[in-house]
Amino acid sequence: MEKLDACIRNHDKEIEKMCNFHHQGFVDAITELLKVRTDAEKLKVQVTDTNRRFQDAGKEIIIQTEDIIRCRIQQRNIITVVEKLQLCLPVLEMYSKLKEQMDAKRYYSALKTMELLENVYFPRVSQYRFCQLMIENLPKLREDIKEISMSDLKDFLESIRKHSDKIGETAMKQAQQQKIFSVALQKQNNVKFGKNMYINHDRIPEEKNEIVLKYVLEEEDENEEEVLTVQDLVDFSPVYRCLHIYSVLGDEETFENYYRKQRKKQARLVLQPQSNMHETVDGYRRYFTQIVGFFVVEDHILHVTQGLVTRAYTDELWNMALSKIIAVLRAHSSYCTDPDLVLELKNLIVIFADTLQGYGFPVNRLFDLLFEIRDQYNETLLKKWAGVFRDIFEEDNYSPIPIVSEEEYKIVISKFPFQDPDLEKQSFPKKFPMSQSVPHIYIQVKEFIYASLKFSESLHRSSTEIDDMLRKSTNLLLTRTLSSCLLNLIRKPHMGLAELVQIIINTTHLEQACKYLEDFITNITNISQETVHTTRLYGLSTFKDARHAAEGEIYTKLNQKIDEFVQLADYDWTMSEPDGRASGYLMDLINFLRSIFQVFTHLPGKVAQTACMSACQHLSTSLMQMLLDSELKQISMGAVQQFNLDVIQCEYSFVVMTSGPPVSPLKKIHVHVVVFASSEPVPGFQGDTLQLAFIDLRQLLDLFMVWDWSTYLADYGQPASKYLRVNPNTALILLEKMKDTSKKNNIFAQFRKNDRDKQKLIETVVKQLRSLVNGMSQHT
């Protein structure tokens, strides 16, 4: 505290010193101020007066200045408004343009305008309320555009569904015209190189090919202005607009999925056939044109749009459709029984495949299906030609073709390749050996080949494959259809022996004509028969089988006729003496055989010989069975003699055919002369071949006629035995029947020595024969 007080005293001293130092200056300053007061008051009065005068003078200036300031503010405001309006006017103009585009349905442009508004114009005027209203309205406009464009797309899809058949028809017609032009051009080139081309039944000369090509070119020139494309038939703008709209909206995937889904649904509807499609070709045509129209549209969409459909998508859709198409065609074509309808179906499938192949779709499976349909087509052809063959056989008179003039001869030769120098040398009138059915069948086989060839055309196959197809189908016609018709014809009950003989002759000539059919096919396909893999025609075996069946039927019918005559036999098996002449039924049988064997002269030698041998054997067997019939209980010696007379007449009857008037059979009743066999009713037998047919019956009758039992029993079993063919059991049966008759007839003559001896002999022979029979059975 002391130090502080000391410090304060020091400072006070310093302050006092300083005040004392400046006091004089202060006093001087106050004195000066007092002097200036008077001048200051005068100056104040002057300033106040001057200020008053300035204030009075600046009142008008102030008023004018305020007016100027107010004008400047208005001017500045106007400039600001103009600037803002210039900024807003483009927005309003663009929005007005947007409304106009919406009204004009220019939706893609409207979307572009929306983008421009949002990205360029709206940011400049975003602070204004009208801009906010516009911004809020744009999403609604976009949704409206999406709905409208989707509605247009639905209308488009419905439109192309209705116009698919017209689109497909146009595309198929164009493809067909292009193919016709290519074929005509190819044929012209082939003729120039000397190739033989066949259209229908005639070879087209070079001049005709040029006319065809010229006609096709003129027709194309006439139709050039009428050629329509898919763009001409369908307005694709809805698809383009919708695609662009969804692309702009960033929802392209949704649009693609919707489009593909709807088109797949339409594809399933298009691929669904009508239940009666197989009844007419128009049903198949509508089915194909709709499918072609569908895929032509898809191909167009694929090439003019990016990403809406892809090649993978169209391939997947086509594979699905192709499987369905093949299943539908396979099912419906199986109902087709008309070969013309099947052929038209094939042509439609070829045009259908060529059309879609031109658009890049694979169609190999369709051509594979055509091979299946080709087999069905051949089946329908075979059924049709079966009816044709049946009609030909029904209308045939089964007699040689009579020719009375050179013109008729040339007509037959032009229809059937027949060559016979001997017939050519004969004078008119003359006859062809075959009947009318032969040239008709030959012509129909050629017609069948042409019909089969029609299906093989346009299948994109080589000549070798076509040749193989023709030969195989012709083989089926010969081996199945014609063979079956021949067999059915041969087996008909009303077919007589003369008709069967003519059938054998006909098949012989048809067999010889098979080589001409092979040449005919070769001329069509230009494939030599010497090629290793060339299929041969099986006509040889076919007609051989038919001939064998006809021969067998001849043998059967001939035997049946013999049985009918034999059933007319009415023997009196108890007669004491023979009538002295052959039985009436046997003479009728002989006359019948005589006429039949005359017909057999037209047959090949072996057939006639076999028929003759078969008739002799069957007649001999029938007569033998008549003697051994179990219902026949007794037989007299007179009946045996009458039966022997009939057998001699059988053997003897045909001698008049070669050796003049016969000798009376009564003179030969005990002589073993096989007249029938030795007369050779059918030429070609060697030695005594026919005698073997009667040898069993002849030796048995000779044994009973001569009554040479001692020789028979003594030589039995010896190779050189005179009665080697006589069976002991057969002789025993016949002898027992004679024994019973002898007992009954000799009741009152049993005391005659000759009759008693004969009866004893019979009993003795019977015992010996029984012992032989028993010994044979025990040995067996």
C-alpha positions in Angstrom: 0.0 0.0 0.0 2.8 2.3 0.8 4.4 1.6 -2.6 1.1 2.2 -4.2 0.6 5.5 -2.5 4.1 6.4 -3.5 3.3 5.6 -7.1 0.1 7.6 -7.1 1.9 10.7 -5.7 4.5 10.3 -8.5 1.8 10.2 -11.1 0.0 13.2 -9.7 3.2 15.2 -9.8 3.7 14.3 -13.4 0.1 15.2 -14.3 0.4 18.5 -12.5 3.7 19.2 -14.4 2.0 18.4 -17.7 -1.0 20.6 -17.0 1.2 23.4 -16.0 3.1 22.9 -19.2 0.0 23.1 -21.5 -2.1 25.6 -19.5 -0.8 28.6 -21.5 -1.7 26.9 -24.8 -5.2 26.1 -23.5 -5.7 29.7 -22.5 -4.6 30.8 -25.9 -7.0 28.4 -27.6 -9.9 29.6 -25.6 -9.1 33.2 -26.5 -9.0 32.3 -30.2 -12.3 30.6 -30.0 -14.0 33.5 -28.5 -12.7 35.6 -31.3 -14.1 33.2 -33.9 -17.6 32.9 -32.4 -18.8 36.0 -34.0 -17.7 35.0 -37.4 -19.2 31.6 -37.0 -22.6 33.0 -36.2 -22.5 35.1 -39.3 -21.5 32.1 -41.4 -24.4 30.1 -39.9 -26.8 32.7 -40.9 -25.4 32.8 -44.5 -25.4 29.0 -44.8 -29.0 28.8 -43.5 -30.1 31.4 -46.0 -28.2 29.7 -48.8 -29.8 26.3 -47.9 -33.3 27.8 -47.9 -32.7 29.3 -51.3 -31.3 25.9 -52.6 -34.3 24.0 -51.1 -36.7 26.3 -52.8 -34.9 26.0 -56.1 -34.6 22.0 -56.0 -38.3 21.2 -55.3 -39.1 20.9 -59.1 -35.9 19.0 -59.7 -36.8 16.6 -57.0 -40.2 16.0 -58.5 -38.7 15.5 -62.0 -36.0 13.2 -60.5 -38.6 11.1 -58.8 -40.4 10.8 -62.1 -37.2 9.7 -63.8 -36.5 7.2 -61.1 -40.0 5.8 -61.4 -39.7 5.5 -65.1 -36.3 3.8 -64.8 -37.8 1.2 -62.4 -40.7 0.5 -64.8 -38.3 0.2 -67.7 -36.2 -2.2 -65.7 -39.2 -4.2 -64.8 -40.4 -4.3 -68.4 -37.0 -5.5 -69.4 -37.1 -8.2 -66.8 -40.6 -9.3 -67.8 -39.6 -9.4 -71.5 -36.6 -11.6 -70.5 -38.8 -13.9 -68.5 -41.4 -14.1 -71.2 -38.7 -14.9 -73.8 -37.6 -17.6 -71.5 -41.1 -19.0 -71.0 -42.4 -18.6 -74.5 -40.3 -21.6 -76.0 -41.6 -23.7 -73.1 -45.2 -22.8 -73.9 -44.6 -23.2 -77.6 -43.1 -26.6 -77.1 -46.0 -27.6 -74.8 -48.5 -26.4 -77.4 -46.6 -28.4 -80.0 -46.9 -31.4 -77.7 -50.6 -30.9 -77.5 -50.8 -30.7 -81.3 -48.7 -33.9 -81.7 -51.0 -35.7 -79.3 -54.0 -34.6 -81.2 -52.4 -35.6 -84.5 -51.4 -39.0 -82.9 -47.8 -38.4 -83.5 -46.9 -40.1 -80.3 -43.2 -40.7 -81.0 -42.7 -37.0 -81.8 -44.7 -36.1 -78.7 -42.4 -38.3 -76.5 -39.3 -36.6 -78.1 -40.9 -33.2 -77.3 -41.5 -34.3 -73.7 -37.8 -35.2 -73.4 -36.8 -31.8 -74.8 -39.1 -30.1 -72.4 -37.8 -32.0 -69.4 -34.2 -31.7 -70.3 -33.9 -28.2 -71.8 -36.9 -26.0 -71.2 -38.4 -26.9 -67.9 -35.2 -26.3 -65.9 -35.2 -22.7 -67.1 -38.6 -22.0 -65.8 -38.9 -24.5 -63.0 -39.6 -21.7 -60.5 -43.0 -21.0 -62.1 -46.2 -22.7 -61.0 -47.4 -23.3 -64.6 -44.2 -25.3 -65.1 -44.9 -27.5 -62.2 -48.3 -28.2 -63.5 -46.8 -29.1 -66.9 -44.2 -31.3 -65.2 -47.0 -33.1 -63.3 -49.0 -33.6 -66.4 -46.3 -35.3 -68.5 -46.4 -38.8 -66.8 -50.2 -38.9 -67.5 -49.5 -38.1 -71.1 -46.9 -40.8 -71.3 -49.4 -43.4 -69.9 -52.0 -42.2 -72.4 -49.5 -42.7 -75.2 -48.6 -46.2 -74.0 -52.3 -47.1 -73.8 -53.0 -45.7 -77.2 -50.0 -47.3 -78.8 -50.8 -50.6 -77.2 -54.4 -50.4 -78.5 -53.0 -49.7 -82.0 -50.7 -52.7 -81.6 -53.7 -54.9 -80.7 -55.6 -53.6 -83.7 -52.5 -54.4 -85.8 -52.2 -58.0 -84.4 -55.9 -58.5 -85.1 -55.5 -57.1 -88.6 -52.6 -59.4 -89.5 -54.4 -62.4 -88.1 -57.2 -61.6 -90.5 -54.9 -60.9 -93.4 -52.5 -63.8 -92.8 -54.1 -66.0 -95.5 -53.9 -63.2 -98.1 -50.3 -62.5 -97.2 -49.5 -66.2 -97.4 -51.4 -66.6 -100.7 -49.5 -63.7 -102.2 -46.1 -65.1 -101.0 -46.9 -68.6 -102.2 -48.0 -67.3 -105.6 -44.8 -65.4 -106.0 -42.7 -68.4 -105.0 -44.7 -70.6 -107.5 -44.2 -68.1 -110.3 -40.5 -68.0 -109.6 -40.3 -71.7 -109.6 -42.3 -72.0 -112.9 -39.8 -69.6 -114.4 -36.8 -71.5 -113.1 -38.3 -74.8 -114.3 -39.0 -73.5 -117.8 -35.5 -72.0 -118.0 -34.0 -75.3 -116.9 -36.0 -77.3 -119.4 -34.8 -75.0 -122.2 -31.2 -75.5 -121.1 -31.8 -79.3 -120.9 -33.2 -79.4 -124.4 -30.2 -77.4 -125.6 -27.9 -80.0 -124.1 -29.9 -82.8 -125.7 -31.6 -84.2 -122.6 -34.9 -86.0 -122.9 -37.5 -84.3 -120.8 -41.0 -85.7 -120.4 -44.0 -83.7 -119.6 -47.2 -85.7 -119.3 -47.0 -88.3 -122.0 -45.0 -86.6 -124.6 -41.4 -85.4 -125.1 -41.2 -81.6 -125.4 -39.3 -80.4 -128.4 -37.0 -77.4 -128.3 -39.5 -75.1 -130.0 -42.2 -75.9 -127.4 -39.8 -75.2 -124.6 -39.1 -71.8 -126.0 -42.8 -71.1 -126.4 -43.3 -72.1 -122.7 -40.4 -69.9 -121.5 -41.7 -67.0 -123.7 -45.2 -67.4 -122.2 -43.9 -67.5 -118.7 -41.8 -64.3 -119.3 -44.8 -62.5 -120.9 -47.0 -63.6 -118.0 -44.4 -62.3 -115.5 -44.2 -58.9 -117.4 -48.0 -58.7 -117.2 -48.1 -59.4 -113.5 -45.1 -57.4 -112.6 -47.2 -54.3 -111.9 -49.6 -56.5 -109.8 -46.9 -58.0 -107.6 -47.7 -57.1 -104.0 -45.4 -57.2 -101.1 -46.2 -57.7 -97.4 -45.9 -53.9 -96.9 -48.5 -53.4 -99.6 -51.0 -55.7 -97.8 -50.3 -54.7 -94.1 -49.6 -51.4 -92.5 -46.7 -52.0 -90.1 -46.6 -48.4 -88.8 -48.4 -49.3 -85.5 -45.6 -51.8 -84.7 -42.9 -49.3 -85.5 -44.6 -46.5 -83.5 -45.2 -48.8 -80.6 -41.7 -50.1 -80.6 -40.2 -46.6 -80.8 -42.6 -45.3 -78.1 -41.7 -48.1 -75.7 -38.0 -47.6 -76.6 -38.3 -43.9 -75.7 -40.1 -44.8 -72.5 -37.4 -47.2 -71.6 -39.9 -50.1 -71.4 -38.8 -51.9 -74.6 -38.5 -55.3 -72.9 -42.2 -55.1 -71.8 -43.3 -54.4 -75.3 -41.1 -57.2 -76.7 -42.4 -59.7 -74.2 -46.0 -58.7 -74.9 -45.6 -58.9 -78.7 -43.9 -62.3 -78.6 -46.5 -63.7 -76.2 -49.4 -62.5 -78.4 -47.8 -63.8 -81.6 -47.2 -67.2 -80.0 -50.9 -67.3 -79.1 -51.7 -66.4 -82.7 -49.3 -69.1 -83.9 -51.1 -71.7 -81.9 -54.4 -70.5 -83.4 -53.0 -70.6 -86.9 -51.6 -74.0 -86.4 -54.9 -75.4 -85.2 -56.5 -77.0 -88.3 -60.2 -77.4 -89.1 -61.7 -80.7 -88.4 -62.7 -81.2 -92.0 -59.5 -79.9 -93.5 -58.7 -83.2 -95.2 -61.9 -83.3 -97.2 -60.9 -80.6 -99.8 -57.7 -79.1 -101.1 -59.1 -75.7 -100.2 -58.9 -76.6 -96.5 -55.2 -77.4 -96.8 -54.6 -74.3 -98.9 -56.1 -72.0 -96.2 -54.1 -73.8 -93.6 -50.8 -73.3 -95.5 -51.5 -69.7 -96.5 -52.2 -68.7 -92.9 -49.0 -70.2 -91.7 -47.0 -68.7 -94.5 -48.6 -65.3 -93.8 -47.7 -65.5 -90.1 -44.0 -66.3 -90.8 -43.7 -63.8 -93.6 -44.8 -61.1 -91.2 -42.4 -62.4 -88.5 -39.5 -62.4 -91.1 -40.4 -58.8 -92.1 -40.5 -57.7 -88.4 -37.1 -59.5 -87.9 -35.4 -57.5 -90.7 -37.0 -54.1 -90.2 -36.8 -53.9 -86.4 -33.9 -54.3 -84.1 -34.5 -56.6 -81.2 -38.3 -56.9 -81.3 -37.8 -60.5 -82.7 -34.5 -62.3 -83.1 -33.4 -65.1 -85.3 -33.3 -67.4 -82.3 -36.9 -66.5 -81.5 -38.1 -67.1 -85.0 -36.2 -70.4 -85.2 -37.7 -71.5 -81.9 -41.2 -70.5 -83.1 -40.7 -72.2 -86.5 -39.5 -75.5 -84.9 -42.5 -75.5 -82.7 -44.8 -74.8 -85.6 -43.0 -77.3 -87.9 -43.6 -80.1 -85.3 -47.2 -79.2 -85.1 -47.5 -78.9 -88.9 -46.0 -82.3 -89.5 -48.3 -83.9 -86.9 -51.3 -82.3 -88.4 -50.4 -83.2 -91.9 -49.6 -86.8 -90.9 -52.9 -87.1 -89.1 -55.1 -85.5 -91.8 -53.4 -86.9 -94.8 -54.1 -90.4 -93.5 -57.8 -89.8 -94.1 -57.1 -89.0 -97.8 -58.3 -91.8 -100.1 -58.2 -89.8 -103.4 -54.8 -89.8 -105.0 -55.6 -86.5 -106.8 -56.2 -84.9 -103.5 -52.9 -86.4 -102.1 -51.1 -85.1 -105.2 -52.5 -81.6 -104.7 -51.6 -81.7 -101.0 -48.0 -82.6 -102.1 -47.9 -79.7 -104.5 -49.1 -77.4 -101.7 -46.5 -78.7 -99.3 -43.8 -78.2 -101.9 -44.9 -74.6 -102.6 -45.3 -74.1 -98.9 -41.7 -75.4 -98.2 -40.2 -73.5 -101.1 -41.9 -70.3 -100.0 -40.7 -70.5 -96.4 -37.2 -71.7 -97.5 -37.0 -68.5 -99.5 -37.5 -66.6 -96.2 -34.6 -68.6 -94.6 -36.6 -71.2 -92.7 -35.3 -74.8 -92.7 -37.8 -77.2 -94.4 -35.9 -80.5 -94.6 -38.4 -82.1 -92.2 -41.2 -81.2 -94.6 -39.5 -83.0 -97.5 -39.0 -86.0 -95.2 -42.7 -85.9 -94.5 -43.3 -85.9 -98.2 -41.6 -89.2 -98.4 -44.1 -90.6 -95.9 -47.0 -89.0 -97.9 -45.4 -90.5 -101.0 -45.9 -94.0 -99.6 -49.5 -93.1 -98.7 -50.0 -91.6 -102.2 -48.7 -94.9 -103.7 -51.2 -96.7 -101.5 -54.1 -94.6 -102.7 -52.8 -95.1 -106.3 -52.7 -98.8 -105.7 -56.3 -98.8 -104.4 -57.4 -96.7 -107.4 -55.6 -98.9 -109.9 -57.0 -102.0 -108.2 -60.5 -100.7 -109.1 -59.2 -99.9 -112.6 -57.8 -103.4 -113.1 -61.1 -104.9 -111.7 -63.1 -102.9 -114.2 -60.8 -104.0 -117.0 -61.2 -107.6 -116.0 -64.9 -107.3 -115.7 -65.2 -105.8 -119.2 -62.9 -108.3 -120.8 -64.5 -111.1 -122.9 -61.5 -113.3 -122.5 -61.1 -114.2 -126.1 -58.4 -113.3 -128.6 -58.6 -109.8 -130.1 -60.0 -110.0 -133.6 -58.4 -107.8 -136.3 -60.1 -107.1 -139.6 -57.9 -104.3 -141.0 -54.5 -102.8 -141.0 -55.7 -99.8 -139.0 -57.0 -101.9 -136.2 -53.8 -103.9 -136.2 -51.7 -100.7 -135.8 -54.0 -99.4 -133.1 -53.4 -102.5 -131.0 -49.6 -102.4 -131.7 -49.5 -98.8 -130.6 -51.1 -99.7 -127.3 -49.1 -102.8 -126.6 -45.6 -103.9 -127.7 -46.5 -107.1 -129.4 -44.1 -108.7 -131.9 -44.9 -111.9 -133.9 -43.6 -112.3 -137.4 -46.0 -115.2 -138.1 -49.0 -113.1 -137.2 -47.8 -110.2 -139.3 -47.6 -112.5 -142.3 -51.1 -113.7 -141.9 -53.9 -112.1 -143.9 -56.8 -110.3 -142.5 -59.0 -111.1 -140.6 -56.7 -112.5 -137.9 -56.5 -112.5 -134.1 -54.0 -111.5 -131.5 -53.5 -114.3 -129.0 -54.2 -112.1 -126.0 -57.5 -110.5 -125.0 -58.5 -106.9 -124.8 -57.5 -106.6 -121.1 -53.8 -107.0 -122.0 -53.2 -103.6 -123.9 -55.5 -101.9 -121.4 -53.5 -103.2 -118.4 -50.3 -102.2 -120.1 -51.6 -98.7 -120.8 -52.8 -98.4 -117.2 -49.4 -99.5 -115.8 -47.8 -96.7 -117.8 -50.5 -94.3 -116.5 -49.6 -95.4 -113.0 -45.9 -94.7 -113.7 -46.9 -91.2 -114.9 -49.1 -90.7 -111.8 -46.2 -91.8 -109.5 -43.8 -89.6 -111.4 -46.0 -86.6 -110.7 -45.4 -87.0 -107.0 -41.7 -87.4 -107.4 -41.4 -84.0 -109.2 -40.2 -81.0 -107.3 -38.9 -83.1 -104.4 -35.4 -81.9 -104.9 -34.2 -85.5 -105.6 -31.7 -86.9 -108.0 -32.7 -88.8 -111.2 -31.4 -92.0 -109.6 -33.6 -91.6 -106.6 -36.6 -90.8 -108.8 -35.9 -93.8 -110.9 -35.7 -96.0 -107.8 -39.0 -94.5 -106.6 -40.7 -95.3 -109.9 -39.4 -98.8 -110.1 -40.4 -99.6 -106.5 -43.9 -98.2 -106.8 -44.3 -100.1 -110.1 -43.1 -103.3 -108.4 -45.8 -102.7 -105.8 -48.4 -102.3 -108.5 -47.3 -105.5 -110.2 -46.6 -107.7 -107.2 -49.4 -106.6 -104.9 -52.3 -104.9 -106.8 -52.2 -106.5 -110.2 -51.3 -109.9 -108.7 -54.1 -109.6 -106.1 -56.6 -108.7 -108.8 -55.4 -111.6 -111.0 -55.7 -114.0 -108.1 -59.2 -112.8 -107.2 -60.2 -113.0 -110.8 -58.8 -116.5 -111.1 -60.7 -117.6 -108.0 -64.0 -116.3 -109.0 -66.6 -119.1 -109.3 -67.9 -118.0 -112.6 -64.6 -118.2 -114.4 -64.6 -121.1 -116.8 -61.8 -123.2 -118.1 -61.6 -121.2 -121.4 -61.4 -118.0 -119.5 -58.6 -119.4 -117.3 -56.7 -120.5 -120.3 -57.0 -117.0 -121.8 -55.7 -115.6 -118.5 -52.6 -117.7 -118.7 -52.0 -116.5 -122.2 -52.5 -112.9 -121.1 -50.1 -113.2 -118.3 -47.5 -114.6 -120.6 -47.7 -111.6 -122.9 -47.7 -109.2 -119.9 -44.6 -110.8 -118.6 -42.9 -110.3 -121.9 -43.9 -106.7 -121.9 -42.1 -106.0 -118.6 -38.9 -105.2 -120.4 -40.7 -102.5 -122.3 -41.9 -101.0 -119.1 -38.3 -100.9 -117.8 -37.3 -99.1 -121.0 -40.2 -96.7 -120.5 -38.9 -95.8 -117.0 -35.4 -95.5 -118.3 -36.5 -93.0 -121.0 -38.2 -90.9 -118.3 -35.4 -90.8 -115.8 -32.4 -91.2 -118.1 -31.0 -93.8 -115.7 -29.5 -96.8 -117.5 -30.7 -100.2 -116.5 -27.1 -101.4 -116.3 -26.5 -99.1 -113.3 -25.5 -101.2 -110.3 -28.2 -100.0 -107.9 -31.1 -99.9 -110.4 -34.1 -101.8 -109.1 -35.5 -104.4 -111.5 -39.2 -104.9 -112.1 -40.7 -108.0 -110.5 -43.2 -108.7 -113.2 -41.6 -112.0 -114.0 -42.4 -113.5 -110.7 -45.8 -111.7 -110.4 -47.1 -113.2 -113.7 -45.6 -116.5 -113.0 -47.4 -116.7 -109.7 -50.6 -115.7 -111.4 -50.1 -118.3 -114.1 -49.4 -121.0 -111.5 -52.6 -120.0 -109.6 -54.6 -120.1 -112.9 -53.1 -123.4 -113.7 -54.0 -124.8 -110.3 -57.5 -123.4 -110.7 -57.7 -125.1 -114.1 -56.7 -128.4 -112.6 -59.2 -127.9 -109.8 -62.1 -126.8 -112.0 -61.3 -129.6 -114.5 -61.4 -132.1 -111.6 -64.6 -130.6 -110.3 -66.2 -131.0 -113.8 -65.0 -134.6 -113.9 -66.6 -135.1 -110.4 -69.9 -133.6 -111.7 -70.0 -136.0 -114.6 -69.0 -139.0 -112.4 -71.7 -138.1 -109.9 -74.2 -138.6 -112.8 -73.1 -142.3 -113.1 -76.0 -144.7 -112.4 -74.7 -148.2 -112.5 -76.8 -151.3 -111.9 -74.2 -153.1 -109.8 -76.2 -156.3 -109.9 -76.6 -156.6 -113.7 -75.8 -160.1 -115.1 -74.5 -158.8 -118.5 -73.0 -155.5 -119.7 -75.0 -153.2 -121.9 -72.4 -153.5 -124.7 -71.7 -149.8 -124.9 -70.2 -147.1 -122.7 -72.3 -145.3 -120.2 -74.0 -142.0 -121.2 -72.4 -140.0 -118.4 -69.0 -141.1 -119.6 -69.6 -140.2 -123.2 -70.7 -136.7 -122.1 -67.5 -136.5 -120.0 -65.4 -137.5 -123.0 -67.0 -135.0 -125.3 -66.4 -132.3 -122.6 -62.7 -133.3 -122.3 -62.3 -133.3 -126.0 -63.5 -129.7 -126.3 -61.4 -128.6 -123.3 -58.2 -130.2 -124.6 -58.7 -128.4 -127.9 -58.7 -125.1 -125.9 -55.5 -126.3 -124.2 -53.7 -126.2 -127.5 -53.2 -122.5 -126.9 -51.5 -123.1 -123.6 -47.7 -123.7 -123.1 -46.9 -127.3 -123.6 -46.1 -128.1 -119.9 -49.4 -126.6 -118.7 -51.5 -128.5 -121.2 -49.6 -131.8 -120.4 -50.0 -131.2 -116.7 -53.7 -130.5 -117.1 -54.2 -133.6 -119.2 -52.2 -135.8 -116.7 -54.2 -134.3 -113.8 -57.5 -135.0 -115.5 -56.5 -138.6 -116.3 -55.3 -139.2 -112.7 -58.4 -137.7 -111.2 -60.7 -139.6 -113.5 -58.9 -142.8 -112.7 -59.0 -142.1 -108.9 -62.7 -141.2 -109.1 -63.5 -144.4 -110.9 -61.4 -146.4 -108.4 -63.2 -144.7 -105.5 -66.6 -145.6 -107.1 -65.7 -149.3 -107.1 -64.4 -149.2 -103.5 -67.2 -147.0 -102.1 -68.2 -148.3 -98.7 -71.9 -147.7 -99.5 -71.6 -150.2 -102.4 -72.1 -153.5 -100.7 -72.2 -155.9 -103.7 -71.2 -155.9 -107.3 -71.8 -158.5 -110.0 -69.4 -159.7 -112.7 -71.6 -158.1 -115.3 -71.3 -154.8 -113.5 -67.5 -155.2 -113.5 -67.6 -155.9 -117.2 -69.7 -152.8 -117.8 -67.3 -150.7 -115.7 -64.3 -152.2 -117.6 -66.1 -151.2 -120.8 -66.4 -147.6 -119.6 -62.7 -147.5 -118.6 -61.7 -148.8 -122.1 -63.9 -146.1 -123.6 -62.1 -143.6 -121.5 -58.7 -144.9 -122.6 -59.9 -145.2 -126.2 -62.1 -142.1 -126.8 -59.5 -139.6 -128.1 -58.0 -141.9 -130.6 -60.3 -140.4 -133.2 -58.5 -137.1 -132.8 -55.4 -138.6 -134.4 -56.1 -142.0 -135.9 -59.6 -141.9 -137.5 -62.7 -144.1 -136.7 -62.4 -146.3 -133.6 -62.7 -150.0 -133.4 -65.6 -151.3 -131.3 -64.7 -151.4 -127.6 -66.5 -154.7 -127.3 -63.8 -156.5 -129.3 -61.2 -155.2 -126.8 -63.0 -155.9 -123.6 -60.3 -158.4 -122.5 -57.4 -156.7 -124.1 -55.2 -154.2 -122.2 -55.0 -151.4 -124.7 -54.7 -147.9 -123.2 -56.2 -146.1 -126.2 -56.7 -142.7 -124.5 -53.2 -142.6 -123.2 -51.6 -143.7 -126.4 -53.7 -141.3 -128.5 -51.8 -138.3 -127.0 -54.8 -135.9 -126.6 -52.3 -133.2 -125.7 -49.0 -133.4 -127.7 -45.6 -133.5 -126.0 -45.9 -136.7 -123.9 -43.0 -139.1 -124.1 -43.6 -142.8 -124.4 -46.4 -144.2 -122.3 -46.4 -141.4 -119.7 -50.2 -141.1 -119.7 -50.6 -144.8 -119.3 -49.4 -144.5 -115.7 -52.5 -142.5 -114.8 -54.7 -145.6 -115.5 -52.4 -148.4 -114.6 -53.8 -149.0 -111.1 -57.3 -149.3 -112.4 -56.4 -151.1 -115.5 -54.4 -153.9 -113.7 -57.2 -154.3 -111.2 -59.9 -154.7 -113.9 -57.6 -157.0 -116.0 -57.2 -159.2 -112.9 -61.0 -159.5 -112.4 -61.7 -159.8 -116.2 -59.1 -162.5 -116.8 -59.6 -164.0 -113.3 -55.9 -164.8 -113.1 -55.7 -165.1 -109.3 -53.1 -167.8 -109.4 -50.6 -165.5 -111.3 -51.4 -162.6 -109.0 -50.9 -164.6 -105.8 -47.8 -166.3 -107.1 -46.1 -163.2 -108.4 -47.2 -160.8 -105.6 -44.3 -158.8 -104.4 -42.1 -159.5 -107.4 -40.8 -156.5 -109.4 -41.8 -158.1 -112.6 -45.3 -159.0 -111.5 -48.0 -158.5 -114.1 -50.3 -157.0 -111.4 -47.7 -155.1 -109.5 -50.0 -152.0 -109.1 -52.9 -154.1 -107.6 -53.1 -153.6 -103.8 -54.3 -156.8 -102.0 -56.6 -154.7 -99.8 -58.3 -153.2 -102.8 -58.6 -156.5 -104.5 -60.0 -158.0 -101.3 -62.7 -155.3 -100.9 -63.9 -155.7 -104.5 -63.8 -159.5 -104.3 -65.8 -159.6 -101.1 -68.5 -157.4 -102.8 -68.5 -159.9 -105.7 -68.7 -162.9 -103.3 -71.8 -161.5 -101.6 -73.4 -161.0 -104.9 -72.5 -164.5 -106.1 -74.0 -166.0 -103.0 -77.3 -164.2 -103.4 -77.5 -164.9 -107.2 -76.6 -168.7 -106.9 -79.1 -169.8 -104.2 -80.9 -172.0 -106.7 -77.9 -172.9 -108.8 -75.6 -174.1 -105.9 -75.8 -177.6 -107.1 -74.1 -176.7 -110.4 -70.5 -177.9 -110.3 -69.0 -174.8 -112.1 -70.8 -172.4 -109.8 -69.7 -174.4 -106.8 -66.1 -174.4 -108.0 -66.2 -170.7 -108.7 -67.6 -169.9 -105.3 -64.9 -172.0 -103.6 -62.3 -170.3 -105.7 -63.5 -166.9 -104.5 -63.5 -168.0 -100.9 -60.1 -169.4 -101.3 -58.7 -166.2 -102.9 -60.4 -164.1 -100.2 -58.7 -166.1 -97.5 -55.4 -165.7 -99.2 -55.9 -162.0 -99.7 -56.8 -161.6 -96.1 -53.7 -163.4 -95.0 -51.7 -161.1 -97.3 -53.4 -158.0 -95.9 -52.9 -159.2 -92.3 -49.3 -160.0 -93.0 -48.8 -156.5 -94.4 -50.4 -154.9 -91.4 -48.3 -156.9 -89.0 -45.2 -156.1 -90.9 -46.1 -152.4 -90.8 
